[in-house]
Amino acid sequence: MAKHLLQLRDFTGDELYAYIRRANELKQEAAAGTRHTLLTGKTIAMIFEKASTRTRVSFEGAMYGLGGQVIFLSAKETQLARSEPLKDTARVMSRYVDGLVVRTYGQEVVAELARYATIPVINALTDLFHPCQILSDVMTVIEKKGSMDGLKVTWIGDGNNMANSWVQAAARMRFQLVLACPQGYTPQQEVLQAAQQEAEGLITVVHDPVEAVRNADVINTDVWASMGQESEQQEREKVFQGFQVDEQLLSHAKSDSIVLHCLPAHRGEEISAGVLEGNQCVAFDQAENKLHIHKAILEKHIG
């Protein structure tokens, strides 16, 4: 298994499913009142250049829930704000803590930290990938559907970091994925092409949401404008008309389909209020599972 968790492609399908199996065990044990001490005496530093609610709280809660300690650093509170080289930060932090959890803009930031760190580096989000989130998403699908075997998973909307990681997950974990994105907003081409070559027909991209969700078991979406794209909001609202996951679109999927959203959700944009609050939406179970998958990740990499 890779020392760092930077992108899902660095792992085999078996390794990715192992995270989910362990997360389920930890979830059941916690529900039964088990007090975990697996990371007692361990400390992680969380360096976040991008704001976060769920990712920050779930990683902190996961580490504390395993008996470990957390040092949280926003970028402005570190020497990164004064242009300290990443390789210096990586080598110094390696002497202070047992792991780095990093949420930033460029994938090159986590790659550079990993290159020089002697401790594990975990990607808590970059503009290119969001690997930990997708593991909690797949965990939720398995929880609701039993397994990924034979399922049709769809992605509706922007080909962003979430879509890129879903593409890698489909290739490694072997499930059907159909992405419906507007022209010019498909996943990163290099990521998509590599995954499609590996996946042997499991991954397709279309531009019609109705075509994508027809007979789908899982419908997934995310905001139209991610952090750092606020200036594009009005333009994206025009481009993404027709890509809202609403009751009409949902009617073309299987009657027992489930809806995912990594949150925060913009009701009335990428998802309707009725779908988000409806019985088929599992977004809040999905959010809870971030805590458990992060426990599994921290145990595997830090422990």
C-alpha positions in Angstrom: 0.0 0.0 0.0 1.2 3.5 -0.8 2.6 5.5 2.1 0.7 8.6 1.2 -2.9 9.1 0.1 -2.8 11.6 -2.7 -5.1 10.1 -5.3 -7.1 6.9 -5.7 -5.1 5.7 -8.7 -2.1 5.0 -6.3 -4.1 2.0 -4.8 -5.5 -1.2 -6.0 -9.2 -1.9 -5.9 -8.7 -4.4 -3.1 -6.8 -1.8 -1.0 -9.6 0.8 -1.6 -12.3 -1.7 -0.6 -10.2 -2.6 2.5 -10.6 1.0 3.7 -14.3 0.7 3.5 -14.5 -2.7 5.2 -12.4 -1.3 8.1 -14.5 1.9 8.3 -17.6 -0.2 8.6 -16.0 -2.2 11.5 -15.0 1.0 13.3 -18.5 2.4 12.8 -20.2 -0.6 14.2 -17.7 -0.8 17.2 -18.3 2.9 18.0 -22.1 2.4 17.8 -21.7 -0.4 20.3 -19.8 1.8 22.7 -16.2 0.7 22.0 -13.7 3.3 22.9 -10.8 3.2 20.4 -7.3 3.9 21.4 -5.6 2.8 18.2 -3.7 6.1 17.7 -2.9 7.0 21.3 0.3 8.9 21.4 0.1 9.9 17.8 -0.4 13.5 16.5 -1.4 14.8 13.1 -1.0 18.3 11.7 -3.9 19.5 9.5 -2.8 22.3 7.1 -5.9 23.8 5.4 -5.6 26.5 2.8 -9.2 26.0 1.8 -12.1 26.5 4.3 -13.9 23.4 5.5 -16.7 22.3 7.8 -17.3 18.6 7.2 -13.7 17.6 6.2 -12.1 19.4 9.1 -14.5 18.2 11.8 -14.6 14.7 10.5 -10.8 14.4 10.4 -10.4 16.0 13.8 -13.2 13.8 15.2 -11.7 10.7 13.7 -8.3 11.4 15.1 -9.7 12.1 18.6 -12.0 9.1 18.3 -8.9 6.9 17.8 -7.2 8.4 20.8 -4.8 10.7 18.9 -4.2 14.4 18.9 -4.7 17.1 16.3 -2.8 20.4 15.5 -4.9 22.5 13.1 -3.2 25.2 11.0 -4.8 27.5 8.5 -2.4 28.6 5.8 -2.2 32.1 7.2 -1.0 30.7 10.5 2.1 29.0 8.9 5.2 30.2 7.2 3.6 29.0 3.9 1.9 32.4 3.9 5.4 33.9 3.8 6.5 31.6 0.9 8.5 29.1 2.9 9.4 26.3 0.5 7.1 23.3 0.8 10.1 21.0 1.0 11.2 22.8 4.2 7.7 22.6 5.7 7.6 18.9 4.9 10.9 18.1 6.5 10.3 20.2 9.6 6.8 18.8 10.2 8.1 15.3 9.8 10.1 15.8 13.0 7.1 17.2 14.9 4.1 15.0 14.0 3.1 11.6 12.7 1.1 12.6 9.7 0.0 15.6 7.6 -3.6 16.1 6.4 -3.6 18.8 3.7 -6.5 20.7 2.1 -5.2 23.0 -0.6 -5.6 24.3 -4.2 -2.9 22.6 -6.4 -2.3 18.9 -6.5 1.4 19.8 -6.8 1.3 21.1 -3.2 0.5 17.7 -1.7 2.8 16.0 -4.2 5.7 18.2 -3.1 5.0 17.7 0.6 4.9 13.9 0.0 8.1 14.0 -1.9 10.0 15.5 1.1 8.0 14.3 4.1 9.1 11.2 6.0 5.6 10.9 7.4 2.3 10.1 5.5 0.6 12.9 3.6 -3.2 12.7 3.2 -5.0 14.7 0.5 -8.1 16.2 2.2 -8.9 18.0 -1.1 -7.2 19.7 -4.0 -8.6 21.3 -7.1 -7.8 18.1 -9.0 -8.8 15.3 -6.5 -10.9 14.6 -3.4 -10.0 11.0 -2.7 -11.2 10.6 0.9 -14.6 12.0 0.1 -15.1 9.5 -2.7 -14.2 6.6 -0.3 -17.0 7.7 2.1 -19.3 8.0 -0.9 -18.6 4.5 -2.1 -19.0 3.3 1.5 -22.4 4.9 1.6 -23.5 3.2 -1.6 -22.4 -0.2 -0.4 -24.2 0.5 2.9 -27.4 1.2 1.0 -27.1 -1.3 -1.9 -25.0 -4.1 -0.5 -22.1 -3.9 -3.0 -21.0 -2.0 -6.1 -21.6 -5.1 -8.3 -23.9 -4.4 -11.2 -24.7 -0.9 -10.2 -25.0 2.0 -12.5 -23.5 5.1 -10.9 -24.0 8.6 -12.5 -22.4 11.9 -12.0 -24.4 15.0 -13.0 -22.8 18.4 -13.3 -19.3 19.8 -13.3 -16.3 17.6 -14.1 -14.5 18.8 -11.0 -12.2 17.3 -8.4 -15.0 15.1 -7.2 -15.7 13.8 -10.7 -12.0 13.2 -11.3 -11.9 11.0 -8.2 -15.1 9.2 -9.1 -13.5 8.4 -12.4 -10.4 6.9 -10.7 -12.6 5.0 -8.2 -14.7 3.4 -11.1 -11.5 2.2 -12.8 -9.9 0.7 -9.7 -13.1 -0.6 -8.0 -14.7 -1.8 -11.2 -18.2 -0.3 -11.4 -20.1 1.4 -14.2 -19.9 5.2 -14.1 -21.7 7.6 -16.5 -20.9 11.3 -16.2 -23.2 14.0 -17.7 -21.4 17.3 -18.0 -21.9 20.3 -20.2 -19.5 20.7 -23.2 -16.2 22.1 -21.9 -16.9 21.0 -18.3 -15.9 17.3 -18.5 -13.3 15.7 -16.1 -9.6 16.5 -16.6 -8.7 14.8 -19.8 -5.5 13.0 -18.7 -7.3 11.6 -15.7 -10.3 10.5 -17.7 -8.4 8.9 -20.6 -6.2 6.9 -18.2 -9.2 5.6 -16.3 -11.2 4.8 -19.4 -8.2 2.9 -20.8 -8.0 0.9 -17.6 -11.8 0.5 -17.1 -12.5 -1.2 -20.4 -15.9 0.4 -21.2 -17.1 1.0 -17.6 -16.7 4.8 -17.8 -18.6 7.0 -20.3 -19.2 10.8 -20.6 -22.4 12.2 -22.1 -23.9 15.6 -22.3 -27.6 14.7 -21.6 -28.5 14.2 -17.9 -31.6 12.2 -18.8 -29.6 9.8 -20.8 -27.1 9.5 -17.9 -29.7 8.7 -15.2 -31.8 6.3 -17.2 -32.0 3.1 -15.1 -29.4 4.5 -12.7 -28.9 3.1 -9.2 -27.0 6.1 -7.9 -27.2 9.7 -8.8 -24.4 12.0 -7.6 -23.9 15.8 -7.9 -22.0 18.7 -6.5 -22.0 22.5 -6.6 -21.7 24.1 -10.0 -19.0 26.6 -8.9 -16.4 25.2 -6.5 -14.2 27.2 -4.1 -12.0 29.5 -6.1 -14.6 29.7 -8.9 -16.9 32.3 -7.3 -16.3 34.8 -10.2 -17.7 32.2 -12.6 -20.9 31.7 -10.7 -23.3 33.6 -13.0 -21.8 32.1 -16.2 -21.9 28.6 -14.7 -25.6 29.1 -13.8 -26.3 29.6 -17.4 -24.2 26.8 -18.7 -25.5 24.2 -16.2 -29.2 24.9 -16.8 -30.8 21.5 -17.3 -28.2 19.7 -15.1 -30.2 20.1 -11.8 -30.9 16.9 -10.0 -34.6 17.5 -9.4 -37.8 15.3 -9.2 -38.2 15.3 -13.0 -34.7 14.0 -13.6 -34.9 11.5 -10.8 -38.1 10.0 -12.4 -35.8 8.6 -15.2 -33.7 6.6 -12.7 -34.7 3.4 -11.0 -37.4 3.8 -8.4 -35.1 2.7 -5.6 -32.2 4.8 -6.7 -30.3 6.9 -4.2 -29.0 10.4 -4.4 -25.6 11.6 -3.2 -24.3 15.1 -2.5 -21.0 15.8 -0.7 -22.4 19.1 0.7 -22.7 22.0 1.1 -25.7 22.0 -1.3 -27.1 25.0 -3.1 -30.8 24.2 -3.2 -32.4 25.3 -6.4 -29.1 25.1 -8.3 -27.4 21.7 -8.7 -30.1 19.9 -6.6 -33.7 20.8 -5.8 -34.8 21.2 -2.2 -37.4 18.4 -2.7 -34.8 15.9 -3.8 -32.3 16.9 -1.1 -34.9 16.5 1.6 -36.5 13.5 0.1 -36.3 9.9 1.1 -34.0 8.9 -1.8 -31.3 11.3 -0.7 -28.6 9.9 1.5 -26.4 13.0 1.8 -26.4 13.1 5.5 -25.5 9.4 5.9 -22.8 10.2 3.4 -21.5 13.1 5.6 -21.5 10.9 8.7 -19.5 8.2 6.9 -16.6 10.7 6.3 -15.9 10.4 10.0 -15.6 6.6 9.8 -13.6 6.4 6.5 -11.2 9.0 7.9 -10.7 6.8 11.0 -9.8 3.9 8.7 -7.5 6.1 6.6 -5.7 7.5 9.7 -5.4 4.0 11.3 -3.9 2.6 8.1 -1.5 5.4 7.4 -0.6 6.8 10.8 -0.9 3.7 12.9 
